[in-house]
Amino acid sequence: MTILELLKRGVETKKNNLALVYRDQHITYGQLYESIQQTIREFRKLGLRKGDKVVLLVNSDYSFVNYFFSLTSIGCIVIPLDLNIREELYSIIHDSEATAIVIYETLVDERVISKLSSSKLRYIINENYIHSNYKDYQILGNALLTHDGIGESEEVVSDDLLCFIYTSGTIKEPKGVMLTHHNLLFNIQELRDVIDVDEKDVFFNVLPFFHCYGLCTNLLLPLSIGATIVLHDNKNLNDIVRHIQKWNTTVFSCVPTMLEKIKNMINQDMKHIKFISSGAPLPYSVVKYYYEKNDIQIINAYGSSETNTIAVNKNCYYSKQHSVGTLLPSLQTKIVDEDGNELAYGQEGEILLKTPKLMRGYYNLTKETEEVLRDSWFYTGDIGYVLEIRELFITGRKKEMFCVAGKKVFKHDVEEILMQSGYFKDVLVEAESNVSRGDLIIAKVVLNDETTINEEQILRYCRRKMSAHKVPKKIIICEHLIKKKTWKMMV
């Protein structure tokens, strides 16, 4: 089965069900399917065909849903990206060998077009804007007027690549996680069984669809069962809570930092809602507040782009420390020591996973793929243990990684950029846990003998060279650094 076939099956029995609510638009399953079919014809008129890689740089709203289903139905490989992406956009376009980009209107300016023009893109597509100085720039709504031939229609099957999800890899090589139709469809089937949802549910979305979490839990899962998705784009917390109540929401997925920020706005009238958390560690203080104050049991999901959802904890309040829940049925696990020897239940080591949901690999990164995929096992880099009852516990990371406002940051990335400045003899990047904001990055630095730079100047350098979420919140200038040894790694 493919993504479009999944939607089509729902349309046959739920044609008049409300699929999407976005601002003043109320779109039924029948209307959504008809719109997707029209967009498929327009993309084919542009010449897009199976195997083409297309960057999708639009809001997580109705446009995203329409384009994502249309492009993947043709057999294109979609590369959804964060609207806030800047310099990394061009390296990802180069790395992915994308032939087209569908770009949000406000991002289109002279500088962007100039840079995109130098790439190998054949098409730059936007609904409401034409750049007259770039001959291959097409307006999607006028696609029928700009090309004569229709791209060939080729069969799309479940093992075909569906999308590349770009992770926060090293600064030199962003990693494009290759996922198939089968990977995501298998994942949402398991989620459907464990979360217990049906067509009567109303999903309220504030998550970006360029992450597997939002894409699976708040888009593909509800559309697979004929449920309703409320697409909300106002980030004001009071407005979010008000609209959650207005639409009689029954499923609300978000990251832990948002649960912390809205906790004082939640009341017992909302205890019928399934609150789902993922994307970063869920602090027990948040779990405790929701349960003891409002009798709300938060569901915690643990996973990664490479594996999709691994475990779900529906009983966080009573769980032991470090538990991320029960492994989903498809997951096979193995815990190994530093030498690769398998350990017994309850013993701590690196967690290895095997599942039909596992990525095909990192695009064009053979070495990096071989490092994590060995004999069909995925080496997660997480340290922990598993019990006979299939409960999984995470106690640390083999490779240091932080979660800043729901986004992953590798300590090596920040340290390398700092060292490239030439200002320092040595650097050490750490993080402090903050319930409301996730990890806060702290950089300790030892200046070169002749360097007189101060903390604010260091921060200005960081802001020029790093994405905003990677910039340290604090710089500490030290005379020397003490580094300690952890599991197979010096930090």
C-alpha positions as CSV (number, residue, x, y, z in Angstrom):
1,M,0.0,0.0,0.0
2,T,1.1,3.6,-0.7
3,I,0.3,6.9,1.1
4,L,-2.4,7.9,-1.5
5,E,-4.0,4.4,-1.4
6,L,-4.3,4.8,2.3
7,L,-6.2,8.1,1.9
8,K,-8.3,6.7,-1.0
9,R,-9.4,3.8,1.1
10,G,-10.7,6.2,3.7
11,V,-12.4,8.4,1.1
12,E,-14.5,5.5,-0.2
13,T,-16.3,5.1,3.2
14,K,-15.8,8.6,4.8
15,K,-16.1,10.9,1.8
16,N,-18.2,13.5,3.7
17,N,-16.2,13.3,7.0
18,L,-14.4,16.5,7.9
19,A,-10.7,15.9,7.2
20,L,-9.0,19.3,7.7
21,V,-9.9,22.5,9.5
22,Y,-7.6,25.4,8.7
23,R,-8.7,28.9,9.6
24,D,-12.0,29.4,7.8
25,Q,-11.5,26.3,5.6
26,H,-13.4,23.1,6.4
27,I,-12.3,20.4,4.0
28,T,-14.0,17.0,3.7
29,Y,-12.2,13.8,2.7
30,G,-13.8,13.9,-0.7
31,Q,-12.7,17.5,-1.3
32,L,-9.2,16.8,-0.1
33,Y,-8.9,13.8,-2.5
34,E,-10.3,15.8,-5.4
35,S,-7.8,18.7,-4.7
36,I,-4.9,16.2,-4.5
37,Q,-5.9,14.7,-7.9
38,Q,-5.9,18.1,-9.5
39,T,-2.5,19.0,-8.0
40,I,-1.1,15.7,-9.3
41,R,-2.2,16.6,-12.8
42,E,-0.5,20.0,-12.5
43,F,2.8,18.5,-11.1
44,R,2.8,16.1,-14.0
45,K,2.3,18.9,-16.5
46,L,5.5,20.4,-15.1
47,G,7.3,17.2,-16.0
48,L,7.8,15.9,-12.5
49,R,7.9,12.1,-12.4
50,K,8.8,9.1,-10.2
51,G,12.2,9.4,-8.5
52,D,12.4,13.2,-8.7
53,K,13.5,14.7,-5.4
54,V,11.4,17.7,-4.4
55,V,12.1,20.1,-1.4
56,L,8.9,21.1,0.3
57,L,9.4,24.4,2.1
58,V,5.9,25.5,3.1
59,N,3.9,25.9,6.3
60,S,2.5,22.8,8.0
61,D,-1.0,23.6,6.8
62,Y,-3.4,22.6,4.0
63,S,-0.8,23.4,1.3
64,F,1.6,20.9,2.9
65,V,-1.0,18.2,3.0
66,N,-2.0,18.8,-0.6
67,Y,1.6,18.9,-1.9
68,F,2.9,16.0,0.2
69,F,0.2,13.6,-1.0
70,S,0.4,14.8,-4.6
71,L,4.1,14.6,-5.0
72,T,4.4,11.2,-3.2
73,S,1.6,9.8,-5.3
74,I,3.5,10.6,-8.5
75,G,6.5,8.8,-6.9
76,C,8.5,11.9,-6.1
77,I,10.7,11.8,-3.0
78,V,9.7,14.6,-0.8
79,I,12.2,16.5,1.4
80,P,10.2,18.5,3.9
81,L,12.2,21.3,5.6
82,D,11.9,23.8,8.4
83,L,10.7,27.2,7.2
84,N,13.3,28.8,9.5
85,I,16.2,27.1,7.6
86,R,18.7,29.4,6.1
87,E,22.2,28.6,4.9
88,E,21.6,24.8,5.4
89,L,18.9,25.0,2.7
90,Y,21.4,25.2,-0.1
91,S,23.7,22.4,1.3
92,I,20.6,20.1,1.6
93,I,19.5,20.9,-1.9
94,H,23.0,20.0,-3.1
95,D,23.2,16.9,-0.9
96,S,19.8,15.5,-1.8
97,E,20.2,16.3,-5.6
98,A,16.8,17.8,-5.6
99,T,15.3,18.8,-9.0
100,A,12.5,21.0,-7.7
101,I,11.5,23.1,-4.7
102,V,8.0,24.1,-3.6
103,I,8.7,27.3,-1.6
104,Y,6.6,29.4,0.7
105,E,5.9,32.9,-0.8
106,T,7.5,35.1,1.9
107,L,10.8,33.2,1.5
108,V,11.1,34.2,-2.1
109,D,13.4,37.2,-2.6
110,E,16.3,38.2,-4.9
111,R,18.9,36.6,-2.7
112,V,17.1,33.3,-2.4
113,I,16.4,33.1,-6.1
114,S,20.0,34.0,-7.0
115,K,21.3,31.2,-4.8
116,L,18.7,28.7,-6.0
117,S,19.4,29.6,-9.6
118,S,23.0,28.4,-9.2
119,S,21.8,24.9,-8.1
120,K,20.7,22.0,-10.3
121,L,17.0,22.7,-9.6
122,R,14.8,22.5,-12.7
123,Y,11.7,24.0,-11.1
124,I,11.1,26.6,-8.3
125,I,7.4,26.4,-7.6
126,N,5.1,28.8,-5.6
127,E,1.4,29.4,-5.8
128,N,1.4,33.2,-5.6
129,Y,4.6,34.5,-7.0
130,I,6.5,34.6,-10.3
131,H,10.1,35.8,-10.5
132,S,10.5,37.3,-14.0
133,N,14.3,37.0,-14.0
134,Y,14.4,33.2,-13.5
135,K,13.0,31.5,-16.6
136,D,12.4,28.1,-14.9
137,Y,10.4,29.5,-12.0
138,Q,6.9,28.3,-12.4
139,I,3.6,29.2,-10.8
140,L,1.8,26.1,-9.8
141,G,-1.6,27.3,-10.6
142,N,-0.5,28.1,-14.2
143,A,1.4,24.9,-14.7
144,L,-1.0,23.8,-17.5
145,L,-0.1,26.9,-19.4
146,T,3.7,26.6,-19.2
147,H,4.5,23.0,-20.3
148,D,3.2,21.0,-23.2
149,G,4.0,17.4,-22.2
150,I,2.7,15.4,-19.3
151,G,5.3,13.5,-17.3
152,E,5.1,9.7,-17.5
153,S,2.8,8.0,-15.1
154,E,4.7,5.2,-13.3
155,E,3.4,2.7,-10.8
156,V,4.3,3.6,-7.2
157,V,4.7,0.7,-4.7
158,S,5.1,0.4,-1.0
159,D,8.9,-0.2,-1.1
160,D,9.5,3.0,-3.1
161,L,11.2,5.9,-1.3
162,L,8.7,8.3,0.1
163,C,10.8,11.1,1.7
164,F,14.1,12.2,3.1
165,I,13.9,13.5,6.7
166,Y,17.0,15.6,7.4
167,T,18.4,15.1,10.9
168,S,20.7,17.5,12.8
169,G,23.8,15.7,11.6
170,T,27.4,17.0,11.6
171,I,28.0,20.4,10.2
172,K,29.8,19.0,7.2
173,E,27.3,16.4,6.2
174,P,23.6,16.8,7.0
175,K,22.0,13.3,7.0
176,G,19.0,12.6,4.8
177,V,17.1,9.7,6.4
178,M,15.6,7.6,3.5
179,L,12.1,6.4,4.4
180,T,9.7,4.3,2.2
181,H,5.9,4.3,2.0
182,H,6.0,1.0,3.9
183,N,8.1,2.5,6.7
184,L,5.6,5.2,7.6
185,L,2.5,3.1,6.9
186,F,3.7,0.4,9.2
187,N,4.5,2.9,11.9
188,I,1.1,4.5,11.9
189,Q,-0.6,1.1,12.0
190,E,1.3,0.4,15.2
191,L,0.5,3.8,16.6
192,R,-3.2,3.3,15.8
193,D,-3.3,0.1,17.8
194,V,-1.4,1.4,20.9
195,I,-2.9,4.9,21.2
196,D,-6.5,3.6,20.6
197,V,-8.0,6.2,18.2
198,D,-10.8,6.1,15.6
199,E,-12.7,8.3,13.1
200,K,-14.5,10.2,15.9
201,D,-11.3,11.7,17.2
202,V,-10.2,15.3,16.6
203,F,-6.5,15.8,16.4
204,F,-5.2,19.3,17.2
205,N,-1.9,20.1,15.4
206,V,0.8,22.6,16.4
207,L,3.7,20.4,15.3
208,P,5.8,20.8,12.1
209,F,5.3,18.2,9.5
210,F,9.0,18.2,8.5
211,H,9.7,15.9,11.5
212,C,8.5,12.2,11.6
213,Y,6.7,12.9,14.9
214,G,4.3,15.5,13.5
215,L,4.1,13.8,10.1
216,C,3.1,10.4,11.5
217,T,1.1,11.3,14.7
218,N,-0.7,14.4,13.6
219,L,-1.1,13.9,9.8
220,L,-0.9,10.3,8.5
221,L,-2.4,8.6,11.6
222,P,-5.6,10.7,11.7
223,L,-6.1,10.5,7.9
224,S,-5.7,6.8,8.0
225,I,-8.7,6.4,10.3
226,G,-11.0,9.1,8.9
227,A,-10.5,11.5,11.9
228,T,-10.4,15.3,11.8
229,I,-7.2,17.4,12.0
230,V,-7.3,21.0,13.2
231,L,-4.3,22.7,11.6
232,H,-3.4,25.6,14.0
233,D,-0.7,28.1,13.1
234,N,-1.0,30.7,15.9
235,K,1.8,30.1,18.4
236,N,0.1,32.1,21.2
237,L,-0.3,29.7,24.0
238,N,-3.7,31.2,25.2
239,D,-5.0,30.9,21.7
240,I,-3.8,27.3,21.4
241,V,-5.6,26.3,24.6
242,R,-8.7,28.2,23.6
243,H,-8.9,26.5,20.2
244,I,-8.2,23.1,21.7
245,Q,-11.4,23.5,23.7
246,K,-13.3,25.2,20.9
247,W,-12.8,22.2,18.6
248,N,-13.5,19.5,21.3
249,T,-10.1,18.1,20.7
250,T,-9.5,14.5,21.7
251,V,-5.8,14.1,20.8
252,F,-3.1,16.7,21.4
253,S,0.5,15.9,20.5
254,C,3.3,18.3,21.3
255,V,6.8,18.5,22.8
256,P,7.5,18.6,26.6
257,T,8.4,22.3,26.6
258,M,4.9,23.2,25.4
259,L,3.2,20.9,28.0
260,E,5.2,22.8,30.7
261,K,4.2,26.2,29.3
262,I,0.5,25.5,29.1
263,K,0.1,23.4,32.3
264,N,-1.5,26.3,34.3
265,M,-4.1,26.7,31.5
266,I,-5.2,23.1,31.6
267,N,-8.1,22.0,33.8
268,Q,-10.1,18.8,34.6
269,D,-12.6,19.6,31.9
270,M,-9.8,18.5,29.5
271,K,-9.0,15.2,31.0
272,H,-10.8,13.4,28.2
273,I,-8.0,14.5,25.8
274,K,-5.1,12.2,25.0
275,F,-2.0,14.3,25.6
276,I,1.0,12.9,23.8
277,S,4.6,14.0,24.3
278,S,7.7,13.2,22.2
279,G,10.7,14.9,20.6
280,A,12.6,15.3,23.9
281,P,12.8,13.7,27.4
282,L,9.6,14.3,29.3
283,P,10.3,15.7,32.8
284,Y,8.6,13.8,35.6
285,S,7.6,17.1,37.2
286,V,5.4,17.8,34.2
287,V,3.9,14.2,34.4
288,K,3.2,14.7,38.1
289,Y,1.6,18.1,37.7
290,Y,-0.9,16.9,35.0
291,Y,-1.8,13.8,36.8
292,E,-2.2,15.1,40.4
293,K,-3.7,18.4,39.4
294,N,-6.1,17.3,36.6
295,D,-6.1,13.5,36.5
296,I,-4.5,13.6,33.1
297,Q,-2.0,10.8,32.2
298,I,0.4,12.0,29.5
299,I,1.3,9.4,26.9
300,N,5.0,9.5,26.1
301,A,6.4,8.3,22.8
302,Y,10.1,7.5,22.1
303,G,11.7,7.2,18.7
304,S,13.8,8.7,16.0
305,S,13.7,9.6,12.3
306,E,15.7,6.5,11.5
307,T,13.4,4.0,13.4
308,N,10.1,5.8,13.7
309,T,8.3,5.2,17.0
310,I,10.1,2.6,19.2
311,A,8.2,2.6,22.5
312,V,5.1,4.2,24.1
313,N,4.6,4.8,27.8
314,K,0.9,5.2,28.6
315,N,1.5,5.1,32.4
316,C,4.3,7.7,32.9
317,Y,3.1,8.7,36.4
318,Y,3.8,5.2,37.9
319,S,6.8,4.4,35.7
320,K,10.3,3.8,37.1
321,Q,13.0,6.4,36.4
322,H,14.4,6.3,32.8
323,S,11.5,4.2,31.4
324,V,10.3,5.3,28.0
325,G,7.6,2.7,27.9
326,T,6.7,-0.6,26.3
327,L,8.4,-1.6,23.0
328,L,6.0,-1.7,20.1
329,P,5.3,-5.2,18.7
330,S,7.5,-5.0,15.6
331,L,10.6,-4.0,17.6
332,Q,13.4,-6.5,18.3
333,T,16.1,-5.3,20.7
334,K,19.6,-6.3,21.7
335,I,21.7,-4.7,24.4
336,V,25.5,-4.9,23.8
337,D,28.6,-3.9,25.7
338,E,31.6,-1.9,24.4
339,D,32.9,-5.0,22.6
340,G,29.6,-5.8,20.9
341,N,28.8,-8.7,23.3
342,E,25.1,-9.2,23.9
343,L,24.0,-8.5,27.5
344,A,21.2,-10.1,29.5
345,Y,17.9,-8.5,30.5
346,G,18.4,-5.6,32.9
347,Q,22.0,-5.0,32.0
348,E,23.0,-1.6,30.7
349,G,24.7,-1.1,27.3
350,E,24.1,0.3,23.8
351,I,20.6,-0.3,22.5
352,L,20.3,-2.0,19.1
353,L,17.0,-2.2,17.2
354,K,15.5,-4.2,14.3
355,T,12.1,-3.3,12.8
356,P,10.3,-3.1,9.4
357,K,10.0,0.6,10.1
358,L,13.8,1.1,9.9
359,M,15.2,3.6,7.4
360,R,16.9,2.4,4.2
361,G,19.9,4.5,5.1
362,Y,21.4,8.0,4.9
363,Y,21.2,9.3,1.4
364,N,24.7,9.4,-0.3
365,L,26.4,8.7,3.0
366,T,27.6,5.1,2.8
367,K,30.1,5.3,5.6
368,E,27.7,6.9,8.0
369,T,25.0,4.4,7.1
370,E,27.4,1.4,7.7
371,E,28.3,2.9,11.1
372,V,24.7,2.6,12.3
373,L,23.3,-0.3,10.2
374,R,25.1,-3.5,10.7
375,D,23.6,-7.0,9.9
376,S,20.1,-5.4,9.8
377,W,20.5,-4.0,13.3
378,F,20.3,-0.2,14.0
379,Y,22.9,1.0,16.5
380,T,20.9,3.8,18.3
381,G,23.8,5.4,20.2
382,D,21.4,5.4,23.2
383,I,22.5,3.7,26.4
384,G,20.0,1.7,28.5
385,Y,18.5,-1.7,29.2
386,V,15.4,-3.7,28.6
387,L,13.3,-5.9,30.9
388,E,11.7,-9.2,30.0
389,I,8.3,-7.5,29.9
390,R,9.7,-5.4,27.0
391,E,9.9,-2.2,29.0
392,L,12.8,0.0,27.7
393,F,14.9,2.3,29.8
394,I,17.2,5.0,28.5
395,T,20.0,6.1,30.8
396,G,22.3,8.1,28.5
397,R,23.8,8.8,25.1
398,K,26.9,7.2,23.6
399,K,27.2,10.3,21.5
400,E,26.4,13.6,23.2
401,M,23.2,15.2,21.9
402,F,21.0,17.9,23.3
403,C,17.4,18.7,22.7
404,V,16.9,22.5,22.5
405,A,13.2,23.5,22.1
406,G,12.5,20.2,20.5
407,K,15.4,20.4,18.0
408,K,18.5,18.1,18.2
409,V,21.9,19.6,18.6
410,F,25.1,17.6,18.7
411,K,27.8,18.9,21.0
412,H,30.5,18.1,18.4
413,D,28.8,20.5,15.9
414,V,28.9,23.4,18.3
415,E,32.5,22.6,19.5
416,E,33.8,22.4,16.0
417,I,32.3,25.7,14.9
418,L,33.8,27.4,18.0
419,M,37.3,25.9,17.3
420,Q,37.1,27.0,13.7
421,S,37.2,30.6,14.9
422,G,40.8,30.4,15.9
423,Y,40.1,32.2,19.2
424,F,40.4,29.2,21.5
425,K,42.9,26.6,22.8
426,D,40.1,24.4,23.9
427,V,36.3,24.2,24.2
428,L,33.7,22.2,26.0
429,V,30.0,22.3,25.3
430,E,27.6,21.1,27.9
431,A,23.9,21.5,28.6
432,E,21.7,22.4,31.6
433,S,18.2,20.9,31.7
434,N,15.4,23.4,31.7
435,V,11.8,22.2,32.1
436,S,10.2,25.0,30.1
437,R,12.8,25.2,27.3
438,G,14.5,21.9,27.1
439,D,18.4,21.9,27.2
440,L,20.3,25.1,27.5
441,I,23.6,25.0,25.8
442,I,26.7,26.3,27.7
443,A,30.1,26.7,26.1
444,K,33.2,26.7,28.2
445,V,36.2,28.1,26.4
446,V,40.0,28.6,26.9
447,L,41.3,31.6,25.0
448,N,44.4,31.6,22.9
449,D,47.3,33.5,24.6
450,E,47.0,36.5,22.3
451,T,43.1,36.6,22.2
452,T,41.2,39.4,24.0
453,I,37.7,38.6,22.8
454,N,34.9,38.8,25.3
455,E,31.7,36.8,25.9
456,E,29.4,39.0,23.8
457,Q,31.8,38.9,20.8
458,I,31.9,35.2,21.1
459,L,28.1,35.0,21.0
460,R,28.0,37.3,18.0
461,Y,30.4,35.0,16.2
462,C,28.1,32.0,17.1
463,R,25.0,33.8,15.8
464,R,26.8,34.4,12.4
465,K,27.9,30.8,12.1
466,M,25.2,28.7,13.7
467,S,21.4,28.1,13.4
468,A,19.7,30.0,16.2
469,H,18.9,26.9,18.3
470,K,22.6,25.9,18.3
471,V,23.9,29.2,19.7
472,P,25.0,28.8,23.4
473,K,22.9,30.6,26.0
474,K,26.0,31.2,28.1
475,I,29.7,31.5,27.4
476,I,32.1,30.8,30.3
477,I,35.8,31.8,29.8
478,C,38.1,29.4,31.7
479,E,41.8,29.1,32.4
480,H,41.7,25.3,31.7
481,L,39.1,22.6,31.2
482,I,38.6,19.3,32.9
483,K,37.2,16.6,30.7
484,K,35.8,13.4,32.0
485,K,35.5,10.0,30.4
486,T,32.1,8.6,29.7
487,W,30.9,5.5,27.9
488,K,33.4,5.0,25.0
489,M,33.7,8.8,24.6
490,M,35.7,11.7,25.8
491,V,33.8,14.9,26.7
